[in-house]
Amino acid sequence: MAEEMIAEISGEDLEKIRESERRFIEYVTFADVDEILEMLNVVIDRDWMALPPWARNLSYRLACLQRPEDTQLLREAGADLYNFGPDWDEIADSLERRAEELERITEDERPREPRPKRP
């Protein structure tokens, strides 16, 4: 779907562009996080700048909403936002802070090794 949209947005037929964008939005809205991430990986690996920033932002946003505690995903989404900033730098910063906070919480909740008993 993303590749189809990329091909059509480079054309001049406004109706095809709108229809392609509508199909992309519909697809990504109902896709699960693994489908979204696979799409992003394939498209970005082929041509880093092909997918419009709005489509990338929407895709990462929907993925993060499905996995709000996935620190790797939060960082990946934040890094992608930095690529198109500075408009979204504050949001990228907040995603990085959220990932750090989640990692701190996880570390604090890990069971501690019991202290050895003294003779």
All heavy atoms as an XYZ file, in Angstrom:
993
protein
N       0.830     -1.182      0.000
C       0.000      0.000      0.000
C       0.881      1.255      0.000
O       0.612      2.196     -0.731
C      -0.911     -0.026      1.230
C      -2.015      0.965      1.207
S      -3.217      0.813     -0.122
C      -3.817     -0.819      0.103
N       1.919      1.246      0.824
C       2.810      2.405      0.901
C       3.532      2.618     -0.420
O       3.636      3.757     -0.900
C       3.817      2.222      2.028
N       4.009      1.548     -1.021
C       4.726      1.672     -2.289
C       3.801      2.173     -3.396
O       4.209      2.970     -4.240
C       5.368      0.334     -2.665
C       6.513     -0.015     -1.737
C       7.053     -1.404     -1.944
O       6.370     -2.249     -2.551
O       8.180     -1.641     -1.492
N       2.566      1.728     -3.375
C       1.583      2.199     -4.346
C       1.352      3.702     -4.178
O       1.321      4.453     -5.149
C       0.273      1.434     -4.155
C      -0.819      1.814     -5.120
C      -2.091      1.031     -4.828
O      -2.015     -0.194     -4.650
O      -3.154      1.671     -4.777
N       1.216      4.138     -2.931
C       1.005      5.550     -2.679
C       2.221      6.358     -3.125
O       2.082      7.407     -3.753
C       0.737      5.812     -1.195
C       0.476      7.287     -0.905
S       0.301      7.672      0.834
C       1.947      7.373      1.444
N       3.409      5.871     -2.825
C       4.629      6.575     -3.217
C       4.677      6.761     -4.727
O       4.994      7.841     -5.225
C       5.877      5.813     -2.710
C       5.956      5.914     -1.179
C       7.146      6.356     -3.356
C       6.929      4.943     -0.553
N       4.332      5.706     -5.471
C       4.348      5.787     -6.929
C       3.329      6.803     -7.429
O       3.602      7.572     -8.360
C       4.067      4.411     -7.531
N       2.168      6.846     -6.808
C       1.104      7.720     -7.291
C       1.281      9.176     -6.875
O       0.884     10.075     -7.608
C      -0.257      7.184     -6.845
C      -0.615      5.912     -7.589
C      -1.943      5.308     -7.165
O      -2.631      5.884     -6.309
O      -2.272      4.234     -7.692
N       1.909      9.433     -5.727
C       2.051     10.839     -5.311
C       3.088     11.573     -6.139
O       3.124     12.790     -6.139
C       2.356     10.989     -3.802
C       3.659     10.310     -3.418
C       1.198     10.521     -2.964
C       4.067     10.529     -1.979
N       3.909     10.833     -6.866
C       4.869     11.500     -7.744
C       4.238     11.881     -9.082
O       4.842     12.567     -9.888
C       6.091     10.602     -7.971
O       5.695      9.408     -8.617
N       3.010     11.457     -9.306
C       2.300     11.783    -10.546
C       1.568     13.106    -10.449
O       1.680     13.843     -9.472
N       0.804     13.385    -11.462
C       0.091     14.653    -11.518
C      -1.419     14.502    -11.366
O      -2.127     15.499    -11.292
C       0.407     15.357    -12.842
C       1.857     15.763    -12.938
C       2.180     16.504    -14.224
O       1.241     17.044    -14.847
O       3.354     16.546    -14.582
N      -1.912     13.289    -11.327
C      -3.352     13.051    -11.234
C      -3.794     13.199     -9.778
O      -3.624     12.297     -8.960
C      -3.694     11.662    -11.769
C      -5.188     11.392    -11.835
O      -5.965     12.075    -11.128
O      -5.575     10.480    -12.586
N      -4.366     14.347     -9.455
C      -4.760     14.662     -8.081
C      -5.751     13.652     -7.519
O      -5.676     13.281     -6.343
C      -5.333     16.080     -8.015
C      -5.481     16.694     -6.640
C      -4.170     16.668     -5.872
C      -6.008     18.108     -6.748
N      -6.659     13.189     -8.336
C      -7.648     12.203     -7.877
C      -6.968     10.896     -7.475
O      -7.305     10.305     -6.446
C      -8.700     11.965     -8.974
C      -9.864     11.116     -8.506
C     -10.641     11.736     -7.352
O     -10.793     12.968     -7.300
O     -11.103     10.974     -6.486
N      -5.994     10.444     -8.253
C      -5.257      9.219     -7.917
C      -4.453      9.407     -6.630
O      -4.369      8.507     -5.814
C      -4.316      8.819     -9.056
C      -4.979      8.076    -10.168
C      -3.938      7.572    -11.150
C      -4.577      6.729    -12.221
N      -3.586      6.189    -13.154
N      -3.873     10.583     -6.487
C      -3.090     10.874     -5.276
C      -3.993     10.803     -4.052
O      -3.661     10.150     -3.061
C      -2.409     12.259     -5.382
C      -1.345     12.235     -6.476
C      -1.818     12.672     -4.036
C      -0.788     13.603     -6.827
N      -5.131     11.458     -4.099
C      -6.064     11.461     -2.956
C      -6.553     10.054     -2.631
O      -6.628      9.674     -1.460
C      -7.241     12.377     -3.242
C      -6.887     13.829     -3.158
C      -8.098     14.708     -3.352
N      -7.707     16.093     -3.251
C      -8.235     17.050     -3.974
N      -9.213     16.795     -4.820
N      -7.834     18.293     -3.838
N      -6.893      9.296     -3.654
C      -7.371      7.930     -3.442
C      -6.274      7.062     -2.836
O      -6.508      6.276     -1.920
C      -7.880      7.317     -4.752
C      -8.343      5.883     -4.639
C      -9.488      5.664     -3.655
O     -10.228      6.611     -3.341
O      -9.622      4.516     -3.174
N      -5.069      7.222     -3.329
C      -3.938      6.458     -2.809
C      -3.672      6.815     -1.340
O      -3.433      5.935     -0.506
C      -2.705      6.747     -3.655
O      -1.593      6.103     -3.138
N      -3.702      8.095     -1.024
C      -3.508      8.524      0.359
C      -4.622      8.002      1.253
O      -4.368      7.563      2.373
C      -3.436     10.051      0.427
C      -2.165     10.602     -0.164
C      -2.136     12.112     -0.238
O      -3.214     12.760     -0.117
O      -1.037     12.662     -0.421
N      -5.856      8.015      0.769
C      -6.981      7.498      1.545
C      -6.799      6.020      1.841
O      -6.992      5.568      2.971
C      -8.304      7.724      0.801
C      -9.528      7.314      1.629
C     -10.767      7.068      0.794
N     -10.620      6.003     -0.178
C     -10.638      4.691      0.111
N     -10.773      4.292      1.351
N     -10.510      3.787     -0.836
N      -6.398      5.242      0.839
C      -6.182      3.799      1.041
C      -5.050      3.544      2.027
O      -5.136      2.664      2.875
C      -5.900      3.111     -0.301
C      -7.132      2.915     -1.159
C      -6.882      1.969     -2.343
N      -5.654      2.234     -3.066
C      -5.548      3.054     -4.126
N      -6.607      3.695     -4.579
N      -4.389      3.218     -4.724
N      -3.985      4.342      1.932
C      -2.871      4.193      2.862
C      -3.328      4.460      4.289
O      -3.035      3.698      5.206
C      -1.726      5.150      2.491
C      -0.604      5.105      3.493
C       0.368      4.120      3.418
C      -0.529      6.022      4.525
C       1.392      4.057      4.350
C       0.485      5.969      5.461
C       1.449      4.989      5.369
N      -4.063      5.552      4.488
C      -4.546      5.906      5.830
C      -5.456      4.813      6.376
O      -5.342      4.423      7.539
C      -5.254      7.274      5.815
C      -4.234      8.377      5.541
C      -5.999      7.529      7.116
C      -4.844      9.721      5.201
N      -6.329      4.315      5.546
C      -7.229      3.242      5.978
C      -6.435      1.992      6.357
O      -6.687      1.372      7.388
C      -8.216      2.914      4.866
C      -9.244      1.872      5.269
C     -10.264      1.620      4.171
O     -10.631      2.564      3.456
O     -10.681      0.459      4.047
N      -5.457      1.645      5.546
C      -4.654      0.451      5.824
C      -3.900      0.599      7.150
O      -3.980     -0.264      8.019
C      -3.658      0.191      4.686
C      -2.654     -0.867      5.044
C      -2.989     -2.218      4.985
C      -1.389     -0.525      5.502
C      -2.081     -3.199      5.346
C      -0.481     -1.501      5.875
C      -0.826     -2.827      5.797
O       0.077     -3.789      6.164
N      -3.173      1.693      7.295
C      -2.330      1.853      8.476
C      -3.171      2.012      9.741
O      -2.771      1.589     10.824
C      -1.306      3.000      8.287
C      -1.931      4.358      8.453
C      -0.121      2.838      9.211
N      -4.358      2.575      9.618
C      -5.240      2.748     10.770
C      -5.633      1.414     11.387
O      -5.725      1.290     12.609
C      -6.506      3.536     10.360
O      -6.103      4.829      9.905
C      -7.472      3.680     11.515
N      -5.839      0.412     10.548
C      -6.302     -0.876     11.055
C      -5.210     -1.956     11.078
O      -5.491     -3.106     11.414
C      -7.512     -1.349     10.246
C      -8.674     -0.414     10.406
C      -9.010      0.486      9.402
C      -9.404     -0.384     11.585
C     -10.062      1.372      9.558
C     -10.452      0.497     11.752
C     -10.791      1.381     10.731
N      -3.987     -1.591     10.755
C      -2.881     -2.551     10.765
C      -2.387     -2.755     12.192
O      -2.458     -1.848     13.030
C      -1.743     -2.047      9.889
N      -1.871     -3.950     12.448
C      -1.264     -4.145     13.760
C       0.174     -3.621     13.724
O       0.726     -3.315     12.664
C      -1.355     -5.606     14.220
C      -0.484     -6.572     13.441
O       0.629     -6.205     13.023
O      -0.918     -7.720     13.251
N       0.766     -3.515     14.875
C       2.070     -2.873     14.998
C       3.135     -3.582     14.164
O       3.992     -2.929     13.563
C       2.480     -2.735     16.479
C       2.746     -4.079     17.108
C       3.668     -1.814     16.638
N       3.091     -4.905     14.083
C       4.099     -5.620     13.303
C       3.972     -5.316     11.814
O       4.987     -5.175     11.120
C       4.003     -7.130     13.559
C       4.392     -7.487     14.991
O       5.319     -6.848     15.536
O       3.764     -8.384     15.573
N       2.745     -5.203     11.337
C       2.533     -4.843      9.926
C       3.042     -3.428      9.644
O       3.667     -3.178      8.614
C       1.048     -4.926      9.567
C       0.488     -6.329      9.559
C      -1.023     -6.354      9.420
O      -1.714     -5.555     10.084
O      -1.496     -7.187      8.628
N       2.778     -2.521     10.555
C       3.229     -1.137     10.378
C       4.744     -1.069     10.342
O       5.336     -0.443      9.454
C       2.667     -0.233     11.493
C       1.146     -0.113     11.372
C       3.324      1.152     11.460
C       0.473      0.555     12.564
N       5.384     -1.735     11.293
C       6.844     -1.686     11.354
C       7.487     -2.371     10.154
O       8.504     -1.895      9.636
C       7.335     -2.292     12.666
C       6.944     -1.503     13.917
C       7.395     -2.228     15.176
C       7.515     -0.092     13.865
N       6.902     -3.459      9.706
C       7.430     -4.123      8.512
C       7.328     -3.189      7.305
O       8.274     -3.060      6.530
C       6.679     -5.426      8.239
C       7.195     -6.153      7.015
C       6.435     -7.444      6.735
O       5.686     -7.919      7.602
O       6.601     -7.961      5.623
N       6.190     -2.539      7.153
C       6.004     -1.599      6.047
C       7.042     -0.490      6.120
O       7.691     -0.165      5.127
C       4.583     -1.027      6.090
C       4.275      0.019      5.037
S       4.673      1.741      5.471
C       3.663      2.037      6.904
N       7.218      0.099      7.298
C       8.189      1.177      7.443
C       9.596      0.704      7.112
O      10.336      1.385      6.396
C       8.140      1.746      8.869
C       6.943      2.618      9.195
C       6.852      2.856     10.700
C       6.998      3.937      8.440
N       9.957     -0.461      7.606
C      11.303     -0.985      7.347
C      11.546     -1.217      5.866
O      12.589     -0.840      5.335
C      11.554     -2.268      8.140
C      11.697     -2.001      9.620
O      12.140     -0.942     10.037
N      11.312     -2.963     10.427
N      10.588     -1.826      5.192
C      10.746     -2.122      3.762
C      10.831     -0.823      2.962
O      11.742     -0.641      2.149
C       9.574     -3.004      3.252
C       9.558     -3.066      1.735
C       9.682     -4.409      3.841
N       9.893      0.069      3.189
C       9.840      1.306      2.406
C      11.053      2.188      2.677
O      11.677      2.702      1.746
C       8.523      2.061      2.687
C       8.530      3.438      2.070
C       7.340      1.257      2.167
N      11.408      2.361      3.927
C      12.532      3.229      4.279
C      13.851      2.628      3.797
O      14.739      3.354      3.338
C      12.537      3.530      5.791
C      11.333      4.428      6.135
C      13.833      4.204      6.210
C      11.088      4.609      7.624
N      13.990      1.300      3.863
C      15.215      0.659      3.357
C      15.375      0.855      1.854
O      16.490      1.028      1.368
C      15.224     -0.836      3.678
C      15.582     -1.115      5.126
O      16.043     -0.189      5.831
O      15.396     -2.273      5.561
N      14.272      0.834      1.129
C      14.342      0.996     -0.336
C      14.662      2.419     -0.743
O      15.443      2.662     -1.644
C      13.034      0.564     -0.979
C      12.886     -0.922     -1.006
C      11.739     -1.344     -1.883
N      11.543     -2.779     -1.719
C      10.390     -3.377     -1.839
N       9.317     -2.685     -2.153
N      10.296     -4.672     -1.675
N      13.989      3.376     -0.118
C      14.195      4.791     -0.454
C      13.824      5.606      0.768
O      12.646      5.844      1.049
C      13.349      5.197     -1.667
C      13.605      6.639     -2.098
O      14.294      7.388     -1.381
O      13.098      7.015     -3.168
N      14.814      6.054      1.475
C      14.648      6.704      2.771
C      13.678      7.879      2.727
O      12.936      8.125      3.669
C      16.020      7.151      3.277
C      15.989      7.722      4.637
C      15.944      7.021      5.811
C      15.968      9.103      4.984
N      15.905      7.892      6.864
C      15.927      9.179      6.377
C      15.981     10.277      4.247
C      15.901     10.373      7.061
C      15.956     11.473      4.927
C      15.918     11.520      6.321
N      13.657      8.615      1.629
C      12.827      9.820      1.547
C      11.523      9.620      0.773
O      10.772     10.563      0.583
C      13.617     10.956      0.885
C      14.738     11.491      1.747
S      14.170     12.246      3.277
C      13.247     13.631      2.652
N      11.233      8.420      0.331
C      10.063      8.201     -0.525
C       8.737      8.395      0.216
O       7.809      8.984     -0.329
C      10.116      6.813     -1.142
N       8.640      7.889      1.422
C       7.394      7.986      2.173
C       7.282      9.387      2.780
O       8.185      9.823      3.497
C       7.365      6.921      3.278
C       6.043      6.651      3.965
C       5.002      6.138      2.969
C       6.226      5.621      5.078
N       6.214     10.110      2.502
C       6.078     11.481      3.020
C       6.126     11.509      4.548
O       5.663     10.574      5.212
C       4.694     11.921      2.528
C       4.303     10.971      1.461
C       5.038      9.688      1.725
N       6.677     12.581      5.112
C       6.757     12.678      6.575
C       5.415     12.478      7.272
O       5.355     11.847      8.322
C       7.312     14.090      6.811
C       8.126     14.364      5.587
C       7.368     13.709      4.468
N       4.318     12.989      6.723
C       3.017     12.809      7.384
C       2.679     11.332      7.489
O       2.101     10.895      8.496
C       1.906     13.585      6.669
C       1.526     13.065      5.310
C       1.966     13.529      4.110
C       0.647     11.966      5.015
N       1.422     12.786      3.082
C       0.606     11.823      3.615
C      -0.105     11.090      5.796
C      -0.143     10.849      2.977
C      -0.864     10.114      5.158
C      -0.882     10.004      3.762
N       3.017     10.539      6.468
C       2.711      9.110      6.483
C       3.604      8.377      7.484
O       3.151      7.457      8.178
C       2.878      8.520      5.084
N       4.855      8.773      7.564
C       5.765      8.182      8.541
C       5.316      8.522      9.956
O       5.274      7.659     10.835
C       7.185      8.693      8.304
C       7.783      8.204      7.007
C       8.993      8.993      6.637
N      10.153      8.646      7.430
C      11.338      8.385      6.921
N      11.530      8.411      5.626
N      12.352      8.091      7.701
N       4.985      9.803     10.172
C       4.549     10.230     11.503
C       3.294      9.481     11.939
O       3.202      9.009     13.079
C       4.281     11.737     11.528
C       5.533     12.557     11.375
O       6.643     12.046     11.401
N       5.364     13.848     11.188
N       2.336      9.376     11.041
C       1.103      8.655     11.346
C       1.407      7.190     11.658
O       0.900      6.631     12.639
C       0.124      8.758     10.177
C      -1.174      7.949     10.321
C      -1.995      8.429     11.512
C      -1.983      8.036      9.027
N       2.231      6.580     10.865
C       2.562      5.167     11.054
C       3.241      4.927     12.396
O       2.853      4.025     13.150
C       3.462      4.678      9.910
O       2.799      4.804      8.673
N       4.244      5.739     12.700
C       4.927      5.575     13.987
C       3.989      5.897     15.146
O       4.025      5.227     16.189
C       6.184      6.451     14.070
C       7.392      5.787     13.460
C       7.989      6.301     12.321
C       7.945      4.648     14.034
C       9.104      5.692     11.762
C       9.063      4.037     13.488
C       9.633      4.568     12.351
O      10.729      3.947     11.811
N       3.144      6.886     14.990
C       2.207      7.246     16.063
C       1.271      6.082     16.374
O       1.058      5.729     17.533
C       1.407      8.487     15.646
C       0.370      8.913     16.654
C       1.018      9.440     17.890
N       0.002      9.985     18.782
C       0.128     10.009     20.092
N       1.218      9.584     20.663
N      -0.830     10.493     20.840
N       0.725      5.486     15.335
C      -0.188      4.361     15.542
C       0.550      3.154     16.124
O       0.004      2.441     16.969
C      -0.892      4.003     14.233
C      -1.876      5.067     13.747
C      -2.381      4.731     12.346
C      -3.034      5.234     14.707
N       1.777      2.936     15.708
C       2.567      1.836     16.273
C       2.837      2.087     17.762
O       2.692      1.181     18.589
C       3.875      1.673     15.501
N       3.215      3.316     18.109
C       3.500      3.645     19.513
C       2.247      3.552     20.382
O       2.337      3.170     21.556
C       4.107      5.046     19.619
S       5.809      5.144     19.030
N       1.109      3.870     19.825
C      -0.135      3.736     20.583
C      -0.445      2.266     20.872
O      -1.042      1.947     21.898
C      -1.300      4.380     19.835
C      -1.305      5.903     19.831
C      -2.368      6.431     18.869
C      -1.518      6.448     21.237
N      -0.039      1.381     19.976
C      -0.280     -0.047     20.185
C       0.740     -0.672     21.135
O       0.446     -1.659     21.798
C      -0.251     -0.787     18.842
C      -1.438     -0.459     17.962
C      -1.413     -1.244     16.668
O      -1.340     -2.470     16.699
N      -1.474     -0.540     15.555
N       1.943     -0.103     21.171
C       2.993     -0.604     22.064
C       3.601      0.561     22.845
O       4.749      0.931     22.638
C       4.090     -1.291     21.259
C       3.751     -2.658     20.811
C       5.019     -3.396     20.409
N       4.670     -4.574     19.671
C       5.390     -5.089     18.690
N       6.525     -4.541     18.337
N       4.988     -6.174     18.074
N       2.845      1.110     23.775
C       3.311      2.314     24.473
C       4.499      2.094     25.407
O       5.116      3.069     25.831
C       2.072      2.759     25.259
C       1.272      1.514     25.438
C       1.521      0.689     24.205
N       4.837      0.856     25.684
C       5.959      0.593     26.587
C       7.138     -0.061     25.879
O       8.064     -0.548     26.528
C       5.481     -0.248     27.771
C       4.455      0.521     28.587
C       4.054     -0.178     29.867
O       4.626     -1.231     30.189
O       3.155      0.341     30.541
N       7.147     -0.025     24.566
C       8.232     -0.589     23.767
C       9.303      0.494     23.598
O       9.189      1.378     22.751
C       7.694     -1.041     22.406
C       8.733     -1.717     21.541
O       9.943     -1.430     21.690
O       8.329     -2.533     20.692
N      10.342      0.427     24.426
C      11.354      1.487     24.438
C      12.102      1.590     23.107
O      12.419      2.694     22.666
C      12.355      1.283     25.592
O      12.969     -0.004     25.471
C      11.654      1.390     26.938
N      12.348      0.479     22.465
C      13.037      0.507     21.170
C      12.174      1.231     20.128
O      12.668      2.054     19.366
C      13.361     -0.906     20.704
C      14.095     -0.942     19.383
C      14.437     -2.363     18.963
O      14.390     -3.298     19.759
N      14.785     -2.523     17.710
N      10.890      0.944     20.116
C       9.970      1.591     19.183
C       9.872      3.084     19.472
O       9.883      3.911     18.554
C       8.590      0.933     19.247
C       7.487      1.594     18.425
C       7.860      1.656     16.946
C       6.178      0.838     18.621
N       9.770      3.460     20.736
C       9.702      4.874     21.095
C      10.931      5.626     20.599
O      10.825      6.725     20.043
C       9.562      5.041     22.612
C       8.262      4.532     23.237
C       8.345      4.568     24.756
C       7.077      5.332     22.734
N      12.093      5.015     20.770
C      13.334      5.647     20.303
C      13.394      5.725     18.780
O      13.845      6.719     18.222
C      14.535      4.896     20.848
C      14.777      5.168     22.307
C      16.159      4.704     22.743
N      16.450      5.234     24.046
C      16.245      4.574     25.189
N      15.780      3.347     25.164
N      16.522      5.134     26.344
N      12.956      4.679     18.123
C      12.942      4.670     16.653
C      12.013      5.766     16.121
O      12.361      6.491     15.189
C      12.483      3.295     16.156
C      12.483      3.125     14.662
C      12.036      1.732     14.239
O      12.265      0.754     14.978
O      11.449      1.636     13.142
N      10.847      5.886     16.724
C       9.897      6.917     16.306
C      10.481      8.311     16.553
O      10.359      9.206     15.712
C       8.576      6.751     17.054
N      11.121      8.483     17.695
C      11.742      9.771     17.995
C      12.856     10.112     17.024
O      12.953     11.246     16.542
N      13.683      9.144     16.711
C      14.777      9.365     15.756
C      14.221      9.761     14.398
O      14.773     10.642     13.722
C      15.638      8.113     15.644
N      13.135      9.134     13.992
C      12.537      9.477     12.702
C      12.014     10.910     12.716
O      12.152     11.632     11.731
C      11.430      8.490     12.340
C      11.103      8.539     10.862
O      11.939      8.090     10.056
O      10.024      9.048     10.507
N      11.432     11.334     13.822
C      10.938     12.709     13.918
C      12.080     13.725     13.801
O      11.914     14.778     13.185
C      10.194     12.924     15.234
C       8.809     12.304     15.336
C       8.287     12.418     16.763
C       7.851     12.953     14.352
N      13.236     13.413     14.398
C      14.385     14.322     14.302
C      14.810     14.531     12.846
O      15.319     15.587     12.488
C      15.582     13.784     15.084
C      15.492     13.972     16.575
C      15.614     12.897     17.429
C      15.310     15.237     17.137
C      15.545     13.054     18.803
C      15.246     15.411     18.511
C      15.368     14.312     19.338
O      15.300     14.482     20.690
N      14.589     13.528     12.014
C      14.982     13.639     10.614
C      14.201     14.710      9.868
O      14.632     15.160      8.813
C      14.792     12.296      9.895
C      15.763     11.258     10.382
O      16.913     11.557     10.658
N      15.298     10.033     10.502
N      13.047     15.097     10.380
C      12.188     16.048      9.685
C      11.893     17.279     10.527
O      10.937     17.994     10.257
C      10.881     15.360      9.244
C      11.139     14.223      8.308
C      11.143     12.912      8.768
C      11.423     14.465      6.974
C      11.408     11.859      7.906
C      11.692     13.422      6.108
C      11.682     12.122      6.570
N      12.700     17.507     11.552
C      12.487     18.626     12.456
C      12.938     19.924     11.848
O      13.263     19.973     10.682
N      12.938     20.959     12.615
C      12.811     20.977     14.066
C      11.369     21.034     14.569
O      11.138     21.096     15.776
C      13.556     22.240     14.470
C      13.324     23.172     13.329
C      13.285     22.293     12.098
N      10.398     21.005     13.682
C       9.001     21.117     14.113
C       8.597     20.074     15.139
O       7.752     20.331     15.988
C       8.055     21.028     12.917
C       8.202     22.198     11.959
O       8.818     23.207     12.357
O       7.706     22.101     10.838
N       9.181     18.877     15.055
C       8.768     17.785     15.931
C       9.833     17.396     16.951
O       9.742     16.353     17.600
C       8.376     16.567     15.095
C       7.234     16.848     14.173
C       5.968     17.243     14.524
C       7.242     16.797     12.754
N       5.185     17.414     13.411
C       5.948     17.155     12.307
C       8.204     16.472     11.799
C       5.605     17.199     10.965
C       7.858     16.527     10.468
C       6.573     16.888     10.062
N      10.840     18.260     17.122
C      11.922     17.925     18.053
C      11.425     17.747     19.487
O      11.904     16.875     20.207
C      13.027     18.978     18.017
C      13.897     18.863     16.772
O      13.654     17.951     15.946
O      14.814     19.690     16.619
N      10.469     18.560     19.912
C       9.948     18.427     21.286
C       9.260     17.077     21.473
O       9.394     16.452     22.527
C       8.981     19.557     21.610
C       9.664     20.891     21.831
C       8.679     21.982     22.208
O       7.698     21.684     22.921
O       8.902     23.129     21.790
N       8.537     16.648     20.464
C       7.872     15.342     20.547
C       8.918     14.234     20.555
O       8.810     13.279     21.324
C       6.868     15.169     19.393
C       5.772     16.225     19.496
C       6.274     13.760     19.401
C       4.894     16.341     18.269
N       9.939     14.375     19.729
C      11.021     13.386     19.700
C      11.712     13.314     21.060
O      11.998     12.213     21.564
C      12.026     13.732     18.604
N      11.957     14.463     21.660
C      12.559     14.507     23.004
C      11.671     13.790     24.020
O      12.166     13.044     24.871
C      12.782     15.948     23.466
C      13.864     16.667     22.691
O      14.705     16.006     22.044
O      13.857     17.922     22.731
N      10.369     14.009     23.933
C       9.458     13.385     24.894
C       9.420     11.868     24.715
O       9.302     11.128     25.698
C       8.060     13.983     24.814
O       7.407     13.587     23.635
N       9.538     11.392     23.484
C       9.588      9.940     23.251
C      10.856      9.347     23.857
O      10.816      8.275     24.475
C       9.513      9.632     21.755
C       8.164      9.894     21.095
C       8.292      9.818     19.579
C       7.120      8.910     21.593
N      11.977     10.038     23.704
C      13.239      9.577     24.293
C      13.148      9.571     25.822
O      13.555      8.611     26.473
C      14.394     10.473     23.833
C      15.741     10.084     24.401
C      16.237      8.731     23.966
O      15.942      8.310     22.830
O      16.926      8.056     24.768
N      12.589     10.633     26.405
C      12.420     10.678     27.868
C      11.504      9.561     28.354
O      11.765      8.936     29.384
C      11.867     12.036     28.309
C      12.883     13.148     28.296
C      12.378     14.409     28.999
N      11.121     14.907     28.468
C      11.003     15.744     27.443
N      12.074     16.192     26.829
N       9.812     16.156     27.035
N      10.450      9.292     27.614
C       9.517      8.212     27.984
C      10.231      6.868     27.959
O      10.052      6.048     28.861
C       8.314      8.207     27.029
C       7.353      7.088     27.251
C       6.503      7.285     28.495
N       5.551      6.205     28.594
C       5.253      5.579     29.715
N       5.782      5.967     30.852
N       4.393      4.593     29.728
N      11.053      6.632     26.946
C      11.812      5.379     26.863
C      12.760      5.257     28.062
O      12.847      4.183     28.684
C      12.582      5.302     25.549
N      13.446      6.335     28.390
C      14.353      6.317     29.540
C      13.603      6.058     30.842
O      14.050      5.288     31.694
C      15.120      7.640     29.628
C      16.149      7.805     28.533
C      16.776      9.193     28.509
O      16.446     10.034     29.385
O      17.581      9.444     27.600
N      12.450      6.699     30.992
C      11.622      6.515     32.185
C      11.163      5.062     32.307
O      11.220      4.468     33.389
C      10.417      7.446     32.106
C       9.449      7.334     33.255
C       8.241      8.243     33.042
O       8.423      9.414     32.667
O       7.118      7.752     33.246
N      10.723      4.485     31.210
C      10.288      3.082     31.222
C      11.430      2.153     31.584
O      11.235      1.186     32.332
C       9.701      2.696     29.866
C       8.334      3.272     29.553
C       7.993      3.064     28.078
C       7.268      2.645     30.437
N      12.615      2.430     31.079
C      13.771      1.590     31.412
C      14.135      1.720     32.882
O      14.477      0.735     33.534
C      14.959      1.943     30.521
C      14.768      1.468     29.109
C      15.830      1.926     28.144
O      16.596      2.859     28.465
O      15.878      1.350     27.049
N      14.034      2.934     33.422
C      14.313      3.136     34.853
C      13.305      2.377     35.708
O      13.664      1.724     36.678
C      14.255      4.632     35.186
C      15.536      5.198     35.676
C      15.461      6.624     36.165
N      14.433      7.486     35.637
C      14.529      8.193     34.510
N      15.612      8.127     33.788
N      13.545      8.981     34.121
N      12.042      2.461     35.340
C      10.996      1.762     36.078
C      11.246      0.264     36.037
O      11.166     -0.413     37.058
C       9.597      2.106     35.514
C       9.246      3.550     35.823
C       8.539      1.154     36.051
C       8.025      4.070     35.081
N      11.577     -0.234     34.867
C      11.842     -1.665     34.707
C      13.012     -2.093     35.581
O      12.958     -3.121     36.233
C      12.128     -2.002     33.226
O      10.999     -1.577     32.455
C      12.353     -3.477     33.028
N      14.069     -1.276     35.599
C      15.232     -1.602     36.432
C      14.870     -1.601     37.909
O      15.308     -2.455     38.668
C      16.365     -0.607     36.171
C      17.023     -0.799     34.827
C      18.041      0.289     34.512
O      18.338      1.113     35.401
O      18.527      0.311     33.371
N      14.060     -0.632     38.336
C      13.655     -0.539     39.739
C      12.773     -1.713     40.154
O      12.745     -2.089     41.326
C      12.906      0.774     40.013
C      13.819      1.984     39.928
O      15.056      1.803     39.954
O      13.294      3.112     39.815
N      12.030     -2.286     39.206
C      11.117     -3.378     39.529
C      11.767     -4.754     39.457
O      11.160     -5.739     39.846
C       9.913     -3.340     38.580
C       9.026     -2.146     38.819
C       7.890     -2.058     37.820
O       7.887     -2.838     36.849
O       7.009     -1.214     38.014
N      13.002     -4.813     38.961
C      13.674     -6.105     38.868
C      13.927     -6.657     40.264
O      14.311     -5.922     41.173
C      15.017     -5.959     38.146
C      14.854     -5.738     36.675
C      16.193     -5.748     35.983
N      15.992     -5.338     34.608
C      16.817     -4.601     33.917
N      17.954     -4.203     34.452
N      16.547     -4.279     32.678
N      13.734     -7.957     40.414
C      13.993     -8.522     41.739
C      15.481     -8.421     42.081
O      16.337     -8.606     41.232
C      13.558     -9.989     41.601
C      13.390    -10.247     40.156
C      13.293     -8.930     39.457
N      15.726     -8.088     43.294
C      17.109     -7.959     43.774
C      17.616     -9.327     44.212
O      16.866    -10.169     44.703
C      17.172     -6.996     44.960
C      16.571     -5.639     44.674
C      17.622     -4.726     44.086
N      17.081     -3.367     43.991
C      17.052     -2.692     42.875
N      17.499     -3.218     41.781
N      16.565     -1.465     42.853
N      18.903     -9.519     44.032
C      19.541    -10.744     44.517
C      19.504    -10.708     46.048
O      19.815     -9.687     46.656
C      21.000    -10.816     44.038
C      21.150    -11.004     42.547
C      20.723    -12.380     42.109
O      20.991    -13.361     42.825
O      20.081    -12.481     41.040
N      19.118    -11.824     46.650
C      19.122    -11.815     48.129
C      20.550    -11.694     48.635
O      21.482    -12.194     48.031
C      18.507    -13.161     48.493
C      18.553    -13.986     47.253
C      18.705    -13.053     46.088
N      20.681    -10.992     49.742
C      22.001    -10.849     50.351
C      22.410    -12.175     50.976
O      21.580    -12.880     51.564
C      21.970     -9.791     51.452
C      21.791     -8.411     50.912
C      21.878     -7.434     52.026
N      21.877     -6.091     51.469
C      21.982     -5.009     52.196
N      22.098     -5.109     53.500
N      21.985     -3.832     51.637
N      23.681    -12.497     50.831
C      24.134    -13.737     51.464
C      24.029    -13.621     52.986
O      24.224    -12.562     53.553
C      25.593    -13.880     51.025
C      25.959    -12.606     50.348
C      24.723    -11.793     50.143
N      23.669    -14.747     53.614
C      23.564    -14.754     55.077
C      24.963    -14.778     55.676
O      25.844    -15.463     55.180
C      22.776    -15.971     55.536
C      21.337    -15.909     55.116
C      20.571    -17.106     55.649
C      19.136    -16.980     55.178
N      18.348    -18.104     55.635
N      25.105    -14.045     56.733
C      26.400    -14.024     57.416
C      26.447    -15.154     58.429
O      25.472    -15.424     59.094
C      26.610    -12.695     58.119
C      26.710    -11.567     57.114
C      27.057    -10.302     57.796
N      27.203     -9.275     56.770
C      27.613     -8.081     57.020
N      27.905     -7.723     58.249
N      27.727     -7.205     56.064
N      27.620    -15.760     58.525
C      27.734    -16.863     59.508
C      27.710    -16.390     60.931
O      27.869    -15.334     61.302
C      29.065    -17.533     59.169
C      29.786    -16.629     58.238
C      28.806    -15.592     57.771
